Amino acid sequence: MVVVNVGFSHHPELDWLWSVLVGGVLALRDGAQRSWGHAVLLWMMAGAGLSFWLGNPAVALASVCAFLISESVDWLVYTTTQRPFAERVWRSVLLSSPVDTAVFLHLAHLWSWDLFAIGSGSKILAGALISLSLRKQSLSQQ
């Protein structure tokens, strides 16, 4: 989260790259939640603080708000879906990515349908690749 926020603060023209990285973060936070439980929220708050300190505070605020809202969607899907881990990751990323993108672009005053499509699409692609990797790993362990 910190790398993405600071990177976007200094190089917003690489929005597609930051979106791909966020897609990975959206998928990997399910693993973090699985490993650390609610303690993962402490790491998120530390990342938010670093983002404010090292990057553009307006970008950090938009990112933190988007992340909290999309994390709520992600948590709800991940927690209530009684499916295999890889499928829960996929479903949570599929639903939280558009929410994360829309909230961030709106709060950062960067809204455009093009950026929404690029941001959501790249996050979903990254989440799909991670979910497929998790599914493949799960099948090879059986």
MARBA-3410 file (N, C-alpha, C, O; in Angstrom, 1 decimal):
142
0.8,-1.2,0.0,0.0,0.0,0.0,0.9,1.2,0.0,0.6,2.2,-0.7 ~ 1.9,1.3,0.8,2.8,2.4,0.9,3.5,2.7,-0.5,3.6,3.8,-0.9 ~ 4.0,1.6,-1.1,4.7,1.7,-2.3,3.8,2.3,-3.4,4.2,3.2,-4.2 ~ 2.6,1.8,-3.4,1.6,2.3,-4.4,1.3,3.8,-4.2,1.2,4.6,-5.1 ~ 1.0,4.1,-2.9,0.6,5.5,-2.6,1.7,6.5,-2.9,1.5,7.6,-3.5
2.9,6.2,-2.5,4.1,7.0,-2.7,4.4,7.1,-4.2,4.7,8.1,-4.8 ~ 4.4,5.9,-4.9,4.6,5.8,-6.3,3.6,6.7,-7.1,4.0,7.4,-8.0 ~ 2.3,6.6,-6.7,1.3,7.3,-7.4,1.5,8.8,-7.2,1.3,9.7,-8.0 ~ 1.9,9.2,-5.9,2.1,10.6,-5.6,3.2,11.2,-6.5,3.1,12.4,-6.9 ~ 4.2,10.5,-6.8,5.3,11.0,-7.5,5.3,10.7,-9.1,5.9,11.4,-9.9
4.5,9.7,-9.4,4.4,9.3,-10.9,3.0,8.9,-11.2,2.7,7.7,-11.5 ~ 2.0,9.8,-11.2,0.6,9.4,-11.4,0.4,9.0,-12.9,-0.6,8.3,-13.1 ~ 1.3,9.3,-13.8,1.2,8.8,-15.2,1.3,7.3,-15.3,0.9,6.7,-16.3 ~ 1.8,6.6,-14.2,1.9,5.2,-14.2,0.7,4.5,-13.5,0.9,3.5,-12.8 ~ -0.4,5.2,-13.6,-1.6,4.7,-12.9,-1.9,3.2,-13.2,-2.3,2.5,-12.3
-1.7,2.7,-14.4,-1.9,1.3,-14.7,-1.1,0.4,-13.9,-1.5,-0.6,-13.4 ~ 0.2,0.8,-13.7,1.1,0.0,-12.9,0.7,0.0,-11.4,0.7,-1.1,-10.8 ~ 0.3,1.1,-10.9,-0.1,1.2,-9.5,-1.4,0.4,-9.3,-1.6,-0.3,-8.3 ~ -2.3,0.4,-10.3,-3.5,-0.4,-10.2,-3.2,-1.9,-10.2,-3.9,-2.6,-9.5 ~ -2.3,-2.3,-11.0,-1.9,-3.8,-11.0,-1.4,-4.1,-9.7,-1.8,-5.2,-9.1
-0.6,-3.3,-9.1,0.0,-3.6,-7.8,-1.1,-3.6,-6.7,-1.1,-4.5,-5.8 ~ -2.1,-2.7,-6.8,-3.2,-2.7,-5.9,-4.0,-4.0,-6.0,-4.5,-4.5,-5.0 ~ -4.2,-4.4,-7.3,-4.9,-5.7,-7.5,-4.2,-6.9,-6.7,-4.9,-7.7,-6.2 ~ -2.9,-6.8,-6.8,-2.2,-7.8,-6.0,-2.4,-7.7,-4.5,-2.6,-8.7,-3.8 ~ -2.4,-6.4,-4.0,-2.7,-6.2,-2.6,-4.1,-6.6,-2.2,-4.2,-7.2,-1.1
-5.1,-6.4,-3.1,-6.4,-6.8,-2.7,-6.5,-8.3,-2.6,-7.2,-8.8,-1.7 ~ -5.8,-9.0,-3.4,-5.8,-10.5,-3.3,-5.0,-11.0,-2.1,-5.4,-11.9,-1.4 ~ -3.8,-10.4,-1.9,-2.9,-10.8,-0.9,-3.5,-10.5,0.5,-3.1,-11.1,1.5 ~ -4.3,-9.4,0.6,-4.8,-9.1,2.0,-5.7,-10.2,2.5,-5.9,-10.3,3.7 ~ -6.3,-11.0,1.6,-7.1,-12.2,2.1,-6.1,-13.2,2.8,-6.5,-13.8,3.8
-4.9,-13.4,2.2,-4.0,-14.2,2.8,-3.5,-13.7,4.2,-3.3,-14.4,5.1 ~ -3.3,-12.3,4.2,-2.9,-11.7,5.5,-4.0,-11.9,6.5,-3.7,-12.1,7.7 ~ -5.3,-11.7,6.1,-6.4,-11.9,7.0,-6.4,-13.3,7.5,-6.7,-13.6,8.7 ~ -6.1,-14.2,6.7,-6.1,-15.6,7.0,-5.0,-15.9,8.0,-5.2,-16.7,9.0 ~ -3.8,-15.3,7.8,-2.7,-15.6,8.7,-2.7,-14.8,10.0,-2.5,-15.4,11.1
-3.1,-13.6,9.9,-3.0,-12.7,11.1,-4.3,-12.3,11.7,-4.3,-11.7,12.8 ~ -5.4,-12.6,11.1,-6.7,-12.3,11.6,-6.9,-10.8,11.6,-6.4,-10.1,10.6 ~ -7.5,-10.2,12.6,-7.8,-8.8,12.6,-6.6,-7.9,12.9,-6.6,-6.7,12.8 ~ -5.5,-8.6,13.3,-4.2,-7.8,13.6,-3.7,-7.2,12.3,-2.9,-6.2,12.3 ~ -4.2,-7.7,11.2,-3.8,-7.1,9.9,-4.2,-5.6,9.8,-3.6,-4.8,9.1
-5.2,-5.2,10.5,-5.7,-3.8,10.6,-4.6,-2.9,11.1,-4.5,-1.8,10.7 ~ -3.8,-3.4,12.1,-2.7,-2.6,12.6,-1.7,-2.3,11.5,-1.2,-1.2,11.5 ~ -1.4,-3.3,10.7,-0.4,-3.1,9.6,-1.0,-2.1,8.6,-0.2,-1.3,8.0 ~ -2.3,-2.2,8.4,-2.9,-1.3,7.4,-2.8,0.2,7.9,-2.6,1.1,7.2 ~ -3.0,0.3,9.2,-2.9,1.7,9.8,-1.5,2.2,9.7,-1.3,3.4,9.5
-0.5,1.3,10.0,0.9,1.7,9.9,1.2,2.1,8.4,1.9,3.1,8.2 ~ 0.7,1.4,7.5,0.9,1.7,6.1,0.2,3.0,5.7,0.8,3.8,4.9 ~ -0.9,3.3,6.2,-1.6,4.6,6.0,-0.8,5.7,6.5,-0.6,6.8,5.9 ~ -0.2,5.6,7.7,0.6,6.6,8.3,1.8,6.9,7.5,2.2,8.1,7.2 ~ 2.5,5.8,7.0,3.7,6.0,6.2,3.3,6.7,4.8,4.1,7.5,4.3
2.1,6.3,4.3,1.7,6.9,3.0,1.5,8.4,3.2,1.9,9.2,2.3 ~ 0.9,8.8,4.3,0.7,10.3,4.5,2.1,11.0,4.7,2.3,12.1,4.2 ~ 3.0,10.3,5.3,4.3,10.9,5.6,5.2,11.0,4.4,5.8,12.0,4.2 ~ 5.2,9.9,3.6,6.1,9.9,2.4,5.5,10.3,1.1,6.3,10.7,0.2 ~ 4.2,10.4,1.0,3.6,10.7,-0.3,2.7,12.0,-0.2,2.9,12.7,0.8
1.9,12.1,-1.1,1.0,13.3,-1.2,-0.2,13.0,-0.2,-0.9,11.9,-0.4 ~ -0.4,13.8,0.8,-1.5,13.5,1.7,-2.9,13.4,1.1,-3.7,12.6,1.6 ~ -3.2,14.1,0.0,-4.5,14.0,-0.6,-4.6,12.6,-1.3,-5.7,12.0,-1.2 ~ -3.5,12.1,-1.9,-3.5,10.7,-2.5,-3.7,9.7,-1.4,-4.4,8.7,-1.5 ~ -2.9,9.9,-0.3,-3.0,9.0,0.8,-4.4,8.9,1.4,-4.9,7.8,1.7
-5.0,10.1,1.6,-6.4,10.1,2.1,-7.4,9.4,1.2,-8.2,8.6,1.7 ~ -7.3,9.7,-0.1,-8.2,9.0,-1.0,-7.9,7.5,-1.0,-8.8,6.7,-1.1 ~ -6.7,7.1,-0.9,-6.3,5.7,-0.9,-6.8,5.0,0.4,-7.4,3.9,0.3 ~ -6.6,5.6,1.5,-7.0,5.0,2.8,-8.5,4.9,2.8,-9.0,3.8,3.2 ~ -9.3,5.9,2.4,-10.7,5.8,2.3,-11.2,4.7,1.4,-12.0,3.9,1.7
-10.6,4.7,0.2,-10.9,3.6,-0.8,-10.6,2.2,-0.2,-11.4,1.3,-0.4 ~ -9.5,2.1,0.4,-9.0,0.8,0.9,-10.0,0.4,2.1,-10.3,-0.8,2.1 ~ -10.3,1.3,3.0,-11.2,0.9,4.1,-12.6,0.5,3.5,-13.2,-0.5,4.0 ~ -13.1,1.2,2.6,-14.4,0.8,2.0,-14.3,-0.5,1.2,-15.1,-1.4,1.4 ~ -13.3,-0.6,0.4,-13.2,-1.9,-0.4,-12.8,-3.1,0.5,-13.2,-4.2,0.3
-12.0,-2.8,1.6,-11.7,-3.8,2.5,-12.9,-4.3,3.2,-13.0,-5.5,3.5 ~ -13.9,-3.5,3.5,-15.1,-3.9,4.1,-15.9,-4.8,3.2,-16.4,-5.9,3.6 ~ -15.9,-4.5,1.9,-16.6,-5.4,0.9,-15.8,-6.7,0.8,-16.4,-7.8,0.9 ~ -14.5,-6.6,0.8,-13.6,-7.8,0.7,-13.8,-8.7,1.9,-14.0,-9.9,1.8 ~ -13.8,-8.1,3.1,-14.0,-8.8,4.3,-15.3,-9.5,4.3,-15.4,-10.7,4.7
-16.4,-8.8,3.9,-17.7,-9.4,3.9,-17.8,-10.6,3.0,-18.3,-11.7,3.4 ~ -17.2,-10.5,1.8,-17.3,-11.6,0.8,-16.4,-12.7,1.3,-16.8,-13.9,1.3 ~ -15.1,-12.4,1.7,-14.2,-13.4,2.2,-14.7,-14.2,3.4,-14.6,-15.4,3.5 ~ -15.2,-13.4,4.3,-15.7,-14.1,5.6,-16.9,-14.9,5.5,-17.1,-15.9,6.1 ~ -17.9,-14.4,4.7,-19.2,-15.1,4.6,-19.2,-16.2,3.5,-20.1,-17.0,3.5
-18.3,-16.2,2.6,-18.3,-17.2,1.6,-17.6,-18.4,2.1,-16.4,-18.4,2.4 ~ -18.3,-19.5,2.1,-17.7,-20.8,2.6,-17.2,-21.6,1.4,-17.7,-22.7,1.1 ~ -16.3,-21.1,0.7,-15.7,-21.7,-0.5,-14.2,-22.0,-0.3,-13.7,-21.5,0.7 ~ -13.6,-22.7,-1.2,-12.1,-22.8,-1.1,-11.4,-21.4,-1.1,-12.0,-20.5,-1.7 ~ -10.2,-21.4,-0.5,-9.5,-20.1,-0.4,-9.3,-19.4,-1.7,-9.6,-18.2,-1.8
-8.9,-20.1,-2.7,-8.6,-19.4,-4.0,-9.9,-18.8,-4.6,-9.9,-17.7,-5.2 ~ -11.0,-19.4,-4.4,-12.3,-18.9,-4.9,-12.8,-17.7,-4.1,-13.3,-16.8,-4.6 ~ -12.5,-17.8,-2.8,-12.9,-16.6,-1.9,-12.1,-15.4,-2.3,-12.6,-14.3,-2.3 ~ -10.8,-15.6,-2.6,-9.9,-14.5,-3.0,-10.4,-13.9,-4.3,-10.6,-12.7,-4.5 ~ -10.8,-14.8,-5.3,-11.3,-14.3,-6.6,-12.6,-13.5,-6.4,-12.7,-12.4,-7.0
-13.5,-14.0,-5.7,-14.8,-13.3,-5.5,-14.6,-12.0,-4.8,-15.2,-11.0,-5.1 ~ -13.8,-12.0,-3.8,-13.6,-10.7,-3.0,-12.9,-9.7,-3.9,-13.2,-8.5,-3.8 ~ -11.9,-10.1,-4.7,-11.2,-9.1,-5.6,-12.2,-8.6,-6.7,-12.2,-7.5,-7.0 ~ -13.0,-9.5,-7.2,-13.9,-9.2,-8.3,-14.9,-8.1,-7.8,-15.3,-7.2,-8.5 ~ -15.3,-8.2,-6.5,-16.3,-7.2,-6.0,-15.6,-6.0,-5.4,-16.2,-4.9,-5.6
-14.5,-6.1,-4.8,-13.8,-5.0,-4.2,-13.1,-4.1,-5.1,-12.9,-2.9,-4.8 ~ -12.6,-4.6,-6.2,-11.8,-3.8,-7.2,-12.5,-2.6,-7.7,-12.0,-1.5,-7.7 ~ -13.7,-2.8,-8.3,-14.4,-1.6,-8.8,-14.8,-0.6,-7.7,-14.7,0.6,-7.9 ~ -15.1,-1.1,-6.5,-15.4,-0.2,-5.4,-14.1,0.6,-5.0,-14.2,1.9,-4.9 ~ -13.0,0.0,-4.9,-11.7,0.6,-4.6,-11.4,1.7,-5.6,-11.0,2.8,-5.3
-11.5,1.3,-6.9,-11.2,2.2,-8.0,-12.1,3.4,-8.0,-11.6,4.6,-8.1 ~ -13.4,3.2,-7.9,-14.3,4.3,-7.9,-14.1,5.3,-6.8,-14.1,6.5,-7.0 ~ -14.0,4.8,-5.6,-13.8,5.7,-4.4,-12.5,6.4,-4.5,-12.5,7.7,-4.3 ~ -11.4,5.8,-4.9,-10.1,6.5,-5.0,-10.2,7.6,-6.0,-9.8,8.7,-5.8 ~ -10.7,7.3,-7.2,-10.7,8.3,-8.3,-11.6,9.4,-7.9,-11.3,10.6,-8.2
-12.7,9.2,-7.3,-13.6,10.2,-6.9,-13.0,11.1,-5.8,-13.0,12.4,-6.0 ~ -12.4,10.5,-4.8,-11.8,11.3,-3.7,-10.5,12.1,-4.1,-10.2,13.1,-3.6 ~ -9.8,11.5,-5.1,-8.6,12.1,-5.6,-8.9,13.1,-6.7,-8.0,13.7,-7.2 ~ -10.2,13.3,-7.0,-10.6,14.2,-8.1,-10.0,13.9,-9.4,-9.5,14.8,-10.1 ~ -9.9,12.6,-9.7,-9.3,12.1,-11.0,-10.3,11.3,-11.8,-9.9,10.6,-12.7
-11.6,11.4,-11.5,-12.6,10.5,-12.1,-12.6,10.6,-13.6,-12.7,11.7,-14.1 ~ -12.5,9.5,-14.3,-12.9,9.4,-15.7,-13.2,7.9,-15.9,-12.7,7.0,-15.2 ~ -14.0,7.6,-16.9,-14.4,6.3,-17.2,-13.2,5.5,-17.7,-13.1,4.3,-17.4 ~ -12.3,6.1,-18.4,-11.1,5.5,-18.9,-10.2,5.0,-17.7,-9.8,3.8,-17.6 ~ -10.0,5.9,-16.7,-9.2,5.5,-15.6,-9.9,4.4,-14.7,-9.3,3.5,-14.2
-11.2,4.5,-14.6,-12.0,3.5,-13.9,-11.8,2.2,-14.6,-11.6,1.2,-13.9 ~ -11.9,2.1,-15.9,-11.8,0.9,-16.6,-10.4,0.3,-16.5,-10.2,-0.9,-16.2 ~ -9.4,1.1,-16.6,-8.0,0.7,-16.5,-7.7,0.2,-15.1,-7.2,-0.9,-14.9 ~ -8.2,1.0,-14.1,-7.9,0.7,-12.7,-8.6,-0.6,-12.3,-8.0,-1.5,-11.7 ~ -9.9,-0.7,-12.6,-10.7,-1.9,-12.2,-10.2,-3.1,-12.9,-10.0,-4.2,-12.4
-10.0,-3.0,-14.2,-9.5,-4.1,-15.1,-8.2,-4.6,-14.6,-8.0,-5.8,-14.5 ~ -7.2,-3.7,-14.4,-5.9,-4.2,-14.0,-5.9,-4.9,-12.6,-5.2,-5.8,-12.4 ~ -6.7,-4.3,-11.7,-6.8,-4.9,-10.4,-7.5,-6.3,-10.5,-7.0,-7.3,-9.8 ~ -8.5,-6.4,-11.3,-9.2,-7.7,-11.4,-8.2,-8.7,-12.1,-8.2,-9.9,-11.7 ~ -7.5,-8.3,-13.1,-6.5,-9.2,-13.7,-5.5,-9.7,-12.7,-5.2,-10.9,-12.7
-4.9,-8.8,-11.9,-3.9,-9.2,-10.9,-4.6,-10.2,-9.9,-3.9,-11.2,-9.6 ~ -5.8,-9.9,-9.5,-6.5,-10.8,-8.6,-6.7,-12.1,-9.2,-6.6,-13.2,-8.6 ~ -7.1,-12.1,-10.5,-7.4,-13.4,-11.2,-6.1,-14.2,-11.3,-6.1,-15.5,-11.1 ~ -5.0,-13.6,-11.6,-3.7,-14.3,-11.7,-3.3,-14.9,-10.3,-2.8,-16.1,-10.2 ~ -3.5,-14.2,-9.3,-3.1,-14.7,-7.9,-4.1,-15.8,-7.5,-3.7,-16.8,-7.0
-5.4,-15.6,-7.8,-6.4,-16.7,-7.5,-6.1,-18.0,-8.3,-6.2,-19.0,-7.7 ~ -5.7,-17.8,-9.6,-5.4,-19.0,-10.4,-4.1,-19.7,-9.8,-4.1,-20.9,-9.8 ~ -3.2,-18.9,-9.4,-2.0,-19.5,-8.8,-2.3,-20.2,-7.5,-1.8,-21.3,-7.3 ~ -3.1,-19.6,-6.7,-3.6,-20.3,-5.4,-4.3,-21.6,-5.7,-4.2,-22.6,-5.0 ~ -5.2,-21.6,-6.8,-6.0,-22.7,-7.1,-5.0,-23.8,-7.6,-5.2,-25.0,-7.2
-4.1,-23.5,-8.4,-3.1,-24.4,-9.0,-2.3,-25.0,-7.8,-2.0,-26.3,-7.8 ~ -1.8,-24.2,-6.9,-1.1,-24.7,-5.7,-1.9,-25.6,-4.9,-1.4,-26.6,-4.4 ~ -3.2,-25.3,-4.7,-4.1,-26.1,-3.9,-4.3,-27.5,-4.6,-4.3,-28.5,-3.9 ~ -4.4,-27.5,-5.9,-4.6,-28.8,-6.6,-3.4,-29.6,-6.6,-3.5,-30.9,-6.5 ~ -2.2,-29.0,-6.6,-1.0,-29.8,-6.6,-0.7,-30.4,-5.2,0.1,-31.4,-5.1
-1.3,-29.8,-4.2,-1.1,-30.3,-2.8,-2.0,-31.5,-2.5,-1.9,-32.2,-1.5 ~ -3.0,-31.7,-3.3,-4.0,-32.7,-3.0,-3.6,-34.1,-3.5,-4.3,-35.0,-3.3
END
